[in-house]
Amino acid sequence: MTLQIVFNWLIEQQLLLSFLFAGLILLERFGLPALGARFVYKLVWLLPISLIVANLPNSLNPMPITTITHYLVTPNQAFSSDLNLSWALLYLLITTTLIVFVFTLHFRFVKSLQLMALPTSLPASVDKSVKVYLSNNVTTPMVIGILNSKLVLPSNYASQYDNNSLALILEHEQVHIKRKDNLINSALLISTLMLWFNPLAWLGYTSIRRLQELTCDERVLANKSAQQHILYSKALIHCATNGSAGLMAYSHYGDKKTMLQRLNNIKRNGGRSRLAKGSLLLVAMCMIGGLAMAKQSDNEMKKTSSVTPIKRAEPLYPVQAAQQGISGSVVLKYDITATGNTSNIRIVSATPENTFEKNAKIALSQWQYKPSADGYKDVLVQLDFALGNETEEAGSIERLKVSH
Protein backbone atom coordinates (compact mmCIF):
# COMPACT_ATOMS: atom_id res chain seq x y z
CA MET A 1 0.00 0.00 0.00
CA THR A 2 2.96 2.32 0.56
CA LEU A 3 3.89 1.84 -3.10
CA GLN A 4 0.36 2.82 -4.11
CA ILE A 5 0.55 5.98 -1.97
CA VAL A 6 3.89 7.02 -3.50
CA PHE A 7 2.69 6.29 -7.03
CA ASN A 8 -0.55 8.25 -6.56
CA TRP A 9 1.36 11.18 -5.05
CA LEU A 10 3.86 11.19 -7.92
CA ILE A 11 1.11 11.26 -10.55
CA GLU A 12 -0.66 14.10 -8.72
CA GLN A 13 2.51 16.24 -8.88
CA GLN A 14 2.97 15.99 -12.66
CA LEU A 15 0.98 19.10 -13.60
CA LEU A 16 2.97 21.29 -11.21
CA LEU A 17 6.30 19.71 -12.17
CA SER A 18 5.59 20.01 -15.89
CA PHE A 19 4.78 23.69 -15.47
CA LEU A 20 8.03 24.28 -13.54
CA PHE A 21 10.14 22.27 -16.00
CA ALA A 22 8.65 24.17 -18.94
CA GLY A 23 9.43 27.51 -17.29
CA LEU A 24 13.01 26.47 -16.53
CA ILE A 25 13.57 25.24 -20.08
CA LEU A 26 12.28 28.50 -21.57
CA LEU A 27 14.46 30.59 -19.24
CA GLU A 28 17.54 28.53 -20.11
CA ARG A 29 16.85 28.82 -23.84
CA PHE A 30 15.80 32.46 -24.07
CA GLY A 31 16.41 34.24 -20.75
CA LEU A 32 20.19 34.04 -20.35
CA PRO A 33 21.04 37.34 -22.12
CA ALA A 34 18.89 39.31 -19.68
CA LEU A 35 19.22 37.20 -16.55
CA GLY A 36 22.58 35.44 -16.64
CA ALA A 37 23.31 31.75 -16.09
CA ARG A 38 23.98 32.01 -12.36
CA PHE A 39 20.63 33.67 -11.66
CA VAL A 40 18.68 31.12 -13.73
CA TYR A 41 20.62 28.24 -12.14
CA LYS A 42 19.56 29.46 -8.69
CA LEU A 43 15.93 29.34 -9.83
CA VAL A 44 16.24 25.55 -9.97
CA TRP A 45 15.57 25.70 -6.22
CA LEU A 46 11.97 26.62 -7.12
CA LEU A 47 11.40 22.97 -8.00
CA PRO A 48 11.83 21.51 -4.49
CA ILE A 49 10.44 24.63 -2.79
CA SER A 50 7.24 24.50 -4.85
CA LEU A 51 6.82 20.78 -4.17
CA ILE A 52 7.23 21.35 -0.43
CA VAL A 53 4.73 24.23 -0.39
CA ALA A 54 2.22 22.28 -2.48
CA ASN A 55 2.47 19.30 -0.13
CA LEU A 56 2.54 20.93 3.28
CA PRO A 57 0.72 18.72 5.79
CA ASN A 58 -2.85 19.74 6.43
CA SER A 59 -2.50 19.34 10.19
CA LEU A 60 -1.08 17.03 12.81
CA ASN A 61 -4.45 15.29 13.08
CA PRO A 62 -6.76 13.80 10.42
CA MET A 63 -9.32 16.16 8.93
CA PRO A 64 -12.87 15.99 10.20
CA ILE A 65 -15.62 15.37 7.65
CA THR A 66 -18.69 17.48 8.28
CA THR A 67 -20.83 16.37 5.34
CA ILE A 68 -20.84 13.33 3.11
CA THR A 69 -22.60 12.92 -0.21
CA HIS A 70 -25.71 10.73 -0.26
CA TYR A 71 -25.69 7.70 -2.53
CA LEU A 72 -27.38 4.34 -2.60
CA VAL A 73 -25.77 1.20 -4.05
CA THR A 74 -26.96 -2.33 -4.73
CA PRO A 75 -25.35 -5.36 -3.04
CA ASN A 76 -22.18 -6.93 -4.40
CA GLN A 77 -21.11 -3.85 -6.36
CA ALA A 78 -17.37 -4.24 -6.99
CA PHE A 79 -14.89 -1.65 -5.87
CA SER A 80 -11.24 -2.50 -6.48
CA SER A 81 -7.86 -0.78 -6.68
CA ASP A 82 -6.11 -3.76 -8.29
CA LEU A 83 -5.65 -1.91 -11.59
CA ASN A 84 -4.00 1.06 -9.87
CA LEU A 85 -1.74 -1.28 -7.92
CA SER A 86 -0.72 -2.99 -11.18
CA TRP A 87 0.31 0.35 -12.67
CA ALA A 88 2.28 1.16 -9.52
CA LEU A 89 4.13 -2.17 -9.70
CA LEU A 90 4.91 -1.62 -13.39
CA TYR A 91 6.23 1.86 -12.61
CA LEU A 92 8.45 0.46 -9.82
CA LEU A 93 9.83 -2.23 -12.13
CA ILE A 94 10.71 0.20 -14.94
CA THR A 95 12.19 2.79 -12.57
CA THR A 96 14.34 0.26 -10.73
CA THR A 97 15.58 -1.19 -14.03
CA LEU A 98 16.55 2.25 -15.34
CA ILE A 99 18.40 3.25 -12.15
CA VAL A 100 20.32 -0.04 -11.99
CA PHE A 101 21.17 0.16 -15.71
CA VAL A 102 22.43 3.75 -15.62
CA PHE A 103 24.56 3.36 -12.52
CA THR A 104 25.97 0.07 -13.77
CA LEU A 105 27.14 1.98 -16.86
CA HIS A 106 28.75 4.57 -14.61
CA PHE A 107 30.62 2.05 -12.51
CA ARG A 108 31.82 0.20 -15.60
CA PHE A 109 32.99 3.48 -17.07
CA VAL A 110 35.01 4.32 -13.95
CA LYS A 111 36.53 0.84 -13.93
CA SER A 112 37.48 1.15 -17.61
CA LEU A 113 39.54 4.29 -16.93
CA GLN A 114 42.32 2.22 -15.33
CA LEU A 115 43.56 5.12 -13.25
CA MET A 116 47.28 5.61 -12.80
CA ALA A 117 49.15 7.64 -10.23
CA LEU A 118 50.55 10.95 -11.42
CA PRO A 119 54.29 10.33 -11.98
CA THR A 120 55.23 14.00 -11.89
CA SER A 121 54.35 16.85 -9.59
CA LEU A 122 50.89 18.38 -9.73
CA PRO A 123 50.27 21.23 -12.17
CA ALA A 124 50.74 24.50 -10.30
CA SER A 125 47.09 25.45 -10.89
CA VAL A 126 45.71 22.39 -9.08
CA ASP A 127 44.70 22.63 -5.44
CA LYS A 128 46.96 20.40 -3.35
CA SER A 129 43.94 18.77 -1.67
CA VAL A 130 42.60 17.46 -5.00
CA LYS A 131 43.38 13.85 -5.87
CA VAL A 132 44.78 13.72 -9.40
CA TYR A 133 45.16 10.64 -11.62
CA LEU A 134 46.12 9.86 -15.21
CA SER A 135 44.28 7.65 -17.70
CA ASN A 136 44.97 6.47 -21.23
CA ASN A 137 41.22 6.15 -21.80
CA VAL A 138 40.16 9.78 -21.44
CA THR A 139 40.82 12.58 -23.90
CA THR A 140 39.91 15.57 -21.72
CA PRO A 141 40.26 16.44 -18.02
CA MET A 142 37.25 15.29 -15.99
CA VAL A 143 36.05 14.81 -12.44
CA ILE A 144 34.81 11.37 -11.36
CA GLY A 145 33.41 10.10 -8.10
CA ILE A 146 30.21 11.06 -6.34
CA LEU A 147 31.25 11.38 -2.70
CA ASN A 148 35.02 11.17 -3.16
CA SER A 149 35.88 13.34 -6.18
CA LYS A 150 38.99 12.69 -8.26
CA LEU A 151 40.48 14.75 -11.07
CA VAL A 152 41.47 12.59 -14.05
CA LEU A 153 43.83 13.92 -16.73
CA PRO A 154 44.66 12.39 -20.11
CA SER A 155 48.05 10.72 -19.93
CA ASN A 156 49.24 13.06 -22.73
CA TYR A 157 47.76 16.24 -21.23
CA ALA A 158 51.10 18.05 -21.36
CA SER A 159 51.21 17.81 -25.16
CA GLN A 160 47.52 18.64 -25.65
CA TYR A 161 47.41 21.93 -23.74
CA ASP A 162 49.77 24.80 -23.15
CA ASN A 163 50.22 25.81 -19.52
CA ASN A 164 47.83 28.77 -19.62
CA SER A 165 44.98 26.86 -21.29
CA LEU A 166 45.49 23.88 -18.98
CA ALA A 167 45.34 26.14 -15.94
CA LEU A 168 41.94 27.53 -17.03
CA ILE A 169 40.48 24.08 -17.80
CA LEU A 170 41.69 22.68 -14.48
CA GLU A 171 40.17 25.66 -12.68
CA HIS A 172 36.88 24.78 -14.36
CA GLU A 173 37.08 21.19 -13.09
CA GLN A 174 37.97 22.34 -9.58
CA VAL A 175 34.82 24.47 -9.49
CA HIS A 176 32.86 21.25 -10.09
CA ILE A 177 34.73 19.61 -7.20
CA LYS A 178 34.18 22.49 -4.75
CA ARG A 179 30.47 22.67 -5.57
CA LYS A 180 30.11 18.86 -5.36
CA ASP A 181 28.45 18.91 -8.76
CA ASN A 182 28.79 15.15 -9.26
CA LEU A 183 26.75 14.54 -6.11
CA ILE A 184 24.14 17.08 -7.25
CA ASN A 185 24.06 15.49 -10.70
CA SER A 186 23.52 12.03 -9.22
CA ALA A 187 20.50 13.29 -7.28
CA LEU A 188 19.18 15.04 -10.39
CA LEU A 189 19.68 11.92 -12.50
CA ILE A 190 17.85 9.67 -10.01
CA SER A 191 14.99 12.19 -9.82
CA THR A 192 14.76 12.29 -13.60
CA LEU A 193 14.77 8.49 -13.84
CA MET A 194 11.89 8.45 -11.35
CA LEU A 195 10.02 10.75 -13.77
CA TRP A 196 10.97 8.73 -16.88
CA PHE A 197 7.42 8.98 -18.25
CA ASN A 198 7.48 12.81 -18.35
CA PRO A 199 9.45 14.13 -21.37
CA LEU A 200 9.68 17.59 -19.79
CA ALA A 201 11.66 16.06 -16.92
CA TRP A 202 14.37 14.90 -19.36
CA LEU A 203 14.46 18.29 -21.09
CA GLY A 204 14.61 19.99 -17.69
CA TYR A 205 17.52 17.76 -16.62
CA THR A 206 19.41 18.70 -19.79
CA SER A 207 18.77 22.41 -19.18
CA ILE A 208 20.02 22.18 -15.59
CA ARG A 209 23.20 20.44 -16.71
CA ARG A 210 23.85 23.15 -19.33
CA LEU A 211 23.25 25.87 -16.73
CA GLN A 212 25.72 24.11 -14.46
CA GLU A 213 28.45 24.33 -17.10
CA LEU A 214 27.61 27.94 -17.91
CA THR A 215 27.88 28.97 -14.26
CA CYS A 216 31.24 27.16 -14.06
CA ASP A 217 32.46 29.19 -17.03
CA GLU A 218 31.32 32.43 -15.41
CA ARG A 219 33.13 31.64 -12.15
CA VAL A 220 36.35 30.75 -13.96
CA LEU A 221 36.33 33.89 -16.10
CA ALA A 222 35.43 36.30 -13.32
CA ASN A 223 38.10 39.04 -13.27
CA LYS A 224 39.98 37.40 -16.15
CA SER A 225 41.51 39.35 -19.05
CA ALA A 226 40.23 39.35 -22.64
CA GLN A 227 43.21 37.22 -23.68
CA GLN A 228 42.30 34.62 -21.06
CA HIS A 229 38.71 34.62 -22.34
CA ILE A 230 40.05 33.73 -25.80
CA LEU A 231 42.36 31.01 -24.47
CA TYR A 232 39.53 29.52 -22.42
CA SER A 233 37.15 29.50 -25.40
CA LYS A 234 39.74 27.72 -27.55
CA ALA A 235 40.40 25.19 -24.80
CA LEU A 236 36.65 24.50 -24.49
CA ILE A 237 36.36 23.91 -28.23
CA HIS A 238 39.28 21.48 -28.05
CA CYS A 239 37.69 19.60 -25.15
CA ALA A 240 34.27 19.46 -26.82
CA THR A 241 35.84 18.17 -30.04
CA ASN A 242 37.65 15.34 -28.26
CA GLY A 243 35.22 14.64 -25.43
CA SER A 244 31.93 12.75 -25.38
CA ALA A 245 28.56 13.58 -23.85
CA GLY A 246 26.08 11.11 -22.45
CA LEU A 247 23.60 10.31 -19.72
CA MET A 248 26.19 10.58 -16.98
CA ALA A 249 26.29 12.09 -13.51
CA TYR A 250 29.77 13.34 -14.40
CA SER A 251 30.25 16.73 -16.03
CA HIS A 252 31.06 16.87 -19.72
CA TYR A 253 31.78 19.61 -22.22
CA GLY A 254 28.63 19.08 -24.24
CA ASP A 255 27.67 18.79 -27.87
CA LYS A 256 28.10 21.43 -30.57
CA LYS A 257 24.86 23.22 -29.65
CA THR A 258 25.83 23.38 -25.98
CA MET A 259 29.33 24.59 -26.84
CA LEU A 260 27.89 27.37 -29.04
CA GLN A 261 25.69 28.44 -26.14
CA ARG A 262 28.70 28.51 -23.80
CA LEU A 263 30.79 30.55 -26.23
CA ASN A 264 27.99 33.08 -26.69
CA ASN A 265 27.65 33.36 -22.93
CA ILE A 266 31.40 34.01 -22.62
CA LYS A 267 31.13 36.76 -25.25
CA ARG A 268 28.33 38.52 -23.40
CA ASN A 269 29.92 38.40 -19.96
CA GLY A 270 28.31 41.73 -19.13
CA GLY A 271 25.78 43.17 -16.74
CA ARG A 272 22.33 41.68 -16.58
CA SER A 273 19.00 43.43 -16.38
CA ARG A 274 18.08 44.13 -12.77
CA LEU A 275 14.52 44.87 -13.90
CA ALA A 276 14.23 41.42 -15.50
CA LYS A 277 15.64 39.71 -12.41
CA GLY A 278 13.37 41.65 -10.06
CA SER A 279 10.30 40.95 -12.19
CA LEU A 280 11.07 37.25 -12.35
CA LEU A 281 11.62 37.05 -8.59
CA LEU A 282 8.27 38.77 -8.08
CA VAL A 283 6.58 36.25 -10.37
CA ALA A 284 8.26 33.38 -8.46
CA MET A 285 7.11 34.76 -5.10
CA CYS A 286 3.57 35.19 -6.41
CA MET A 287 3.62 31.61 -7.72
CA ILE A 288 4.73 30.19 -4.37
CA GLY A 289 2.15 32.34 -2.59
CA GLY A 290 -0.49 31.10 -5.02
CA LEU A 291 0.48 27.49 -4.29
CA ALA A 292 0.12 28.13 -0.57
CA MET A 293 -3.32 29.69 -1.06
CA ALA A 294 -4.39 26.86 -3.35
CA LYS A 295 -3.27 24.37 -0.71
CA GLN A 296 -5.35 26.14 1.93
CA SER A 297 -8.36 26.27 -0.39
CA ASP A 298 -7.93 22.58 -1.16
CA ASN A 299 -7.91 21.81 2.56
CA GLU A 300 -11.18 23.71 3.02
CA MET A 301 -12.76 21.82 0.13
CA LYS A 302 -11.70 18.50 1.60
CA LYS A 303 -13.34 19.34 4.89
CA THR A 304 -16.74 19.45 3.22
CA SER A 305 -16.24 16.95 0.42
CA SER A 306 -17.19 13.30 0.33
CA VAL A 307 -14.81 10.40 0.52
CA THR A 308 -15.63 7.36 -1.55
CA PRO A 309 -14.38 3.83 -0.88
CA ILE A 310 -12.38 2.15 -3.63
CA LYS A 311 -12.97 -1.29 -2.12
CA ARG A 312 -16.06 -2.19 -0.12
CA ALA A 313 -17.13 -5.41 1.59
CA GLU A 314 -20.91 -5.95 1.67
CA PRO A 315 -22.40 -6.84 5.08
CA LEU A 316 -24.07 -10.24 5.52
CA TYR A 317 -27.78 -10.10 6.20
CA PRO A 318 -28.42 -11.92 9.52
CA VAL A 319 -30.27 -15.18 8.79
CA GLN A 320 -32.60 -14.89 11.78
CA ALA A 321 -33.57 -11.32 10.86
CA ALA A 322 -34.31 -12.38 7.28
CA GLN A 323 -36.43 -15.32 8.44
CA GLN A 324 -38.44 -13.07 10.72
CA GLY A 325 -38.83 -10.36 8.03
CA ILE A 326 -36.93 -7.74 10.03
CA SER A 327 -35.52 -4.66 8.25
CA GLY A 328 -33.53 -1.87 9.80
CA SER A 329 -30.47 0.34 9.63
CA VAL A 330 -27.20 1.02 11.40
CA VAL A 331 -25.42 4.38 11.57
CA LEU A 332 -21.67 4.12 12.17
CA LYS A 333 -18.91 6.63 12.78
CA TYR A 334 -15.28 5.83 11.96
CA ASP A 335 -11.89 7.25 11.01
CA ILE A 336 -9.87 6.75 7.81
CA THR A 337 -6.11 6.43 8.17
CA ALA A 338 -3.57 7.95 5.77
CA THR A 339 -3.19 4.54 4.10
CA GLY A 340 -6.94 4.38 3.43
CA ASN A 341 -7.92 1.81 6.10
CA THR A 342 -10.90 2.27 8.41
CA SER A 343 -10.34 2.44 12.17
CA ASN A 344 -12.04 3.42 15.41
CA ILE A 345 -15.44 2.15 14.24
CA ARG A 346 -18.32 3.14 16.57
CA ILE A 347 -22.06 2.52 16.49
CA VAL A 348 -24.03 5.79 16.52
CA SER A 349 -27.50 4.28 16.35
CA ALA A 350 -29.19 1.06 15.25
CA THR A 351 -32.78 0.15 14.42
CA PRO A 352 -33.64 -2.34 15.81
CA GLU A 353 -30.90 -2.73 18.40
CA ASN A 354 -28.70 -5.81 18.76
CA THR A 355 -29.56 -7.10 15.30
CA PHE A 356 -27.38 -5.70 12.53
CA GLU A 357 -24.53 -3.98 14.41
CA LYS A 358 -22.04 -6.88 14.45
CA ASN A 359 -22.23 -7.60 10.72
CA ALA A 360 -22.11 -3.89 9.93
CA LYS A 361 -18.86 -3.39 11.90
CA ILE A 362 -17.24 -6.49 10.37
CA ALA A 363 -17.98 -5.26 6.83
CA LEU A 364 -16.89 -1.67 7.51
CA SER A 365 -13.54 -2.84 8.93
CA GLN A 366 -12.72 -4.24 5.48
CA TRP A 367 -13.46 -1.08 3.50
CA GLN A 368 -10.56 0.60 1.74
CA TYR A 369 -10.26 4.26 0.70
CA LYS A 370 -7.81 6.11 -1.49
CA PRO A 371 -4.63 6.97 0.49
CA SER A 372 -4.39 10.61 1.60
CA ALA A 373 -1.86 12.84 3.31
CA ASP A 374 -3.43 12.85 6.79
CA GLY A 375 -6.58 10.75 6.59
CA TYR A 376 -10.04 11.70 7.88
CA LYS A 377 -11.93 11.37 11.14
CA ASP A 378 -15.55 11.08 12.26
CA VAL A 379 -16.86 9.83 8.92
CA LEU A 380 -20.53 8.80 9.00
CA VAL A 381 -22.21 5.99 7.07
CA GLN A 382 -25.68 4.49 7.23
CA LEU A 383 -26.14 0.84 6.26
CA ASP A 384 -29.78 0.08 5.41
CA PHE A 385 -30.71 -3.58 5.82
CA ALA A 386 -33.86 -3.90 3.71
CA LEU A 387 -35.92 -6.87 2.59
CA GLY A 388 -37.89 -4.60 0.29
CA ASN A 389 -37.36 -0.99 -0.85
CA GLU A 390 -38.08 0.70 2.49
CA THR A 391 -35.21 2.65 4.05
CA GLU A 392 -34.86 5.17 6.83
CA GLU A 393 -33.15 8.54 6.59
CA ALA A 394 -30.54 9.45 9.22
CA GLY A 395 -29.36 12.90 8.34
CA SER A 396 -26.52 14.04 6.08
CA ILE A 397 -24.69 10.73 5.82
CA GLU A 398 -23.69 8.15 3.24
CA ARG A 399 -26.22 5.32 2.87
CA LEU A 400 -25.73 1.75 1.69
CA LYS A 401 -28.66 -0.58 1.00
CA VAL A 402 -28.16 -4.20 2.03
CA SER A 403 -30.77 -6.66 0.75
CA HIS A 404 -31.32 -10.23 1.72
N, C-alpha and C positions, 0 to 999 in steps of 0.2 A: 504493500500500500504506500510505503514511502516513495517508491519509484513512481507510482501514479501521481502522487502529490507534486514531485519535482517536475515530471513531464507536463502536467497541467499548468504549473506555474510558468515554465519555460515558454509554452505556447502563448500564454496570456501576455507575455512581455514583448512579443514579436512586433506589434504595431509601434510601441514606443521605441524599441531598439532600431527598427527600420528607419523611423523618422530621424533618430540621432545619427545613424550611419550615413544616411543620405545627406544630412547637413554637413557632416565632417568631410565627406567626399567632395562636395561642392566647394567648401572652403579651401580644401587642399588643392583643388584644380584651378580655382578662379580667384581665391582671396589672398594669395600670398603677396602680390605686389603691394596691396594696401595694408595688410596686417602683419606680414612677416611670419617665417616658419616657427619661431619660438613661441609666439603668441598662439598660433593655431594649434601647435603641439600641446600646449597647456590646456586647451579646450577639450582634449581627450578625457580629462577628468570629469567632464559633464556626463559621460556614459555611466560610470559607477554611482556618481552623486544622484543622477536622475533615477536610477534603479532603486537606490536606497529610499529616496523621498517617495517614490511611487509605491513602495512596499513597506512603509512604516507600519508597525503593528497597530491594530485598532485600539487595543487596550490590554491590560494585564489579564483581564477576565473575558470569558466568552460574551458575545453580544446578546442582549435579551431580544426576543421576538415579541412584538406587541400585537401584530395581526398576521394571520395566515390565510391565504387564498382558499376559498371553498372549492372542493371538487369531489365528485363521487365516481368511484371505479367499480368495475365488476370483479368477481373473484378470479383468482389465478391469472391476473394480468401480469405479464413478465416485465420486470425491470432488471437490467443487467449492465454491468460496466466491463464485461469481458472484452468487448471490442476495443475500448480505450486502453485496457491493460495490454492487449496485444500490440497496439501501436507503441506503447511505452517500452515494451520489451524489445521491439524491433529497433526503436531509436537507441536504446542502450547497447544493443549488439553492434550497430553500425558505428556509433560513437567510440566504443571501446576498440573496435577494429582499427579505426582511423588513427586513434592516439597511439596504439601499440605499433602500427605500421610506420608512422612518421618518426617516432622516437627511436625505433629500431634502425631506420635509415640514418639518423643522426649519430647513433653510437657506432654504427659501421663506418660512417664517414670519419669519425675521430680516430677509430682504430686504424683505418687505411692511411692516415697521415704519417705513421711511423716516425714519431717525433724523435729528434736528435738533440743532444745538448749543444749549446752554442760554444764552438771551440775557441772563439776569440772574445775579447771584452765586449760589453754591451755598447751599442751606439750611444753617443753622448746625449742624444735627445730622449732616451728611454729612462723612465723613472726606475731607480734602483730596486724598488719593491716589486716591480712587475717581473713575472716569470717569463723568460723568453726561450723559444725553441726554434729549431730549423726543421724543414721538411722538404723532401724532393718532390712531394706530391701536391704542393700548392704553388700558385704562380703570383699571388699577391699577398701582402701582409694581412692577417686576420686574427680575430680574437675567438678562442674556443673556450668551452667550459661554461656551465651555468652558475654554479656556486663558487667554483675555484677557477677564475679566469686565467688564461694563458695567452701570450702573444706569440703567434707562429709566423716566422719569416721564411720566404723561399730560400733555399740553400744558396742560390746565386743572387741574392738581393744586392750585393755590393756592385755587381756589374749591371744590374737593371736600373738602379737609381743613383743619381748623384747625391751628395751629402745633404744639400739643401732640400731637395724634393723628398728624400727619405725622411728627413726630420719632420716635415709637414705631414706626411702620411702616417708616421708613427704617432704624432700628436693626435691625429684623428682617431686612431685605434685606442689610444689611452683615454680619450674622452668616453668611448664606449665602456671601457673598464671601470672608470670612476663612477659612471652613472649606473653601472650594473645593467646595461642594456640587454645582455643575453638572458638574464633572469626575467626582465620585463617582457622580452620577446617570447620566452617560453610560456609565460602566463597568458600573453595575448594569443599565442598559437593554440594552446589548449582551449581557451574560450571560443576561438573561431571554430575549432573542430567540434565543439559542443553545439555550435550553431550551423553545422554543415549544410542544413537544408535552406538556409537564408543566403541568397547570393550577395545581398548587401553587406553581410558580415565579412565575406571574403574581400570585397572591394574596400571595405573599411579597414581591414587588416593591412592591405597593401598600401593604403593612404597613410596609415600610422607609421609603417616602416619607412616610407619615403620621407615623411616629416622628421623622423628620427635622424636620418642621414643629413637632411638639410640643416637641422639644428646643430649637428656635429660640425658641419662645414662652417656655420656662422661662429661657433665658439673658437674654432681653430684660427679663423681669419680675423678675429677681433683684434684691432690695433696692429694689423699686419700691413706692410707696404704694398704698393701696386705691383711691384716686381714679384713679391711673394704670392700675390693673388694669381698671377700668370703661371708661376711655377706649380702652384697647387692645382690649378685647372688642368695643366698638362699631365701632372701625376695622376689625377683622377681619370683622365681619358685613357692613360696607359693601363691603369688597374681595371677599368671597365672593359677594355679590349681583351685583356688576358684572363679576367676573372669570370666566374659563373654565378648566376642567380638561381634561386630555387626556394622551395618551401622549407626554409630552415629557420631555426631560432637564432642562428648566428648572422651577424651583419654582413652585407655584401654591397658591392658598388653599383649594382643595378644594371638594367638593360639600357639600350640607347635612349629611349624616351625619358627614363629616370635621370640619366646622365645629362641630357639636354636641359631638364628642369633644374638640376643642381647648378649647371653652368650659368643659366639665366639668373638664378638666385644670387650667385656670386657676383655677377655683373651689377645687379641692382645695389645690394649691400648699402642701402641708404636708409634715411628715416622713413618711418611708417606713419600712416595717418592716425593721429590720436582720436579724431572724430569717428573713424571707422571702428577702432578698437572699443571706444566708449559706447558706441551704439550697439555693437555686438554683445558687449558685457551686459548692457541693459536688457537686450532681448533674452540673453541666457538667464538673467535673474527673474525676468517675467515668466519664462518658461518653467523654471523650478517652482516659483510661487504658484503658477497655474496648476502644476502637478500636485502641490500640497493641497490646494483648494479642491481639486478634483477628487483627491483621496478622501478629504473630509466629507464632500458631498456624497461620495460612494458609500461611506460609512453610514450616513444618515439614511440613504436609500435602503441599505441592507437591514436597518433596524425595523423597517416597516414592510419589507418584502417577504415573499414566501420562500420556503425551502422545500425542495421536492426530492423525495428519495429516488436513488438510481437503482436500488435493489430492495424489494419489499417481500417479506414472507406473509402469506395470508393466514389469519388465525383459523384454528379448527373450531367448527361449531360443536358445542357440547352435545353429546348424543342424548342425554336425558332431557335437555332443554328442547331439542328438536322433537323428541317423542311426545313431549307434553305440549308442544305448540307454543313455546315461550319465545318471544322476541324481546329485544332490548338494546341497550347501548352502553358503552364505557367511554368515559372521557379521561385521557391520560395526559400527564405533563412529564416532560423529559428534557435532557440536555443532549446536544450533539457535539462530539469532540472534534478537534482539528482534523483528525484522520477520517471523519465521517461516520463514526460509530455512535450508537445511542447509549446513553448512560443515565443513571439517577432517575429511573422510571418510577413515577408515582401515580396512584389512582386519585383522580379528582372527584369523580362521581360515577356511579354505576346504577343502571336500572334494568332489571331488579338487582339487588345486592347478592353477592356470593354466588354468582352464576357464570358470568363471562370474564371476570377480572383476570383469572389465572391464564387462560388461553390468550387474552389480549396482551398481557405483559410478555409472555413467551414469544409471541410473534413480533412485537415491537423491538425486543432485544436483538432481533436478527436483521433489522432494517439497516440499510447503508445509504449514506448521503455523500454528495460530492465533497472531497476534502476542502477545507478553508483555512485561512490564516489563524483564526482564533476559536472557531467553532461558534455554537449558539447555545443559549440556555432558555429554560422555561418555554419550550415549544409545546403547543397543544394539539391534540388529535382526538377526534371522536370516531370510534369504531361502532358502526351500527350493525347489530346482529339481527337480520330480518328474514323471516320465512316468506313474507310476501314483499310488497313495495313500501310498507309503512316504515317511516323513520322519524326520529325525534331530533329537533334542532337543539343545539347547546351553545349558542353564541357564535362569536367570530373565530371558528376553529375549523381545521381540516377534517373532513368526514370520509370514512371508508365504509362501504356497505359489504357485509359478510352474509352470504346466503347459505342455507343448508343444502 
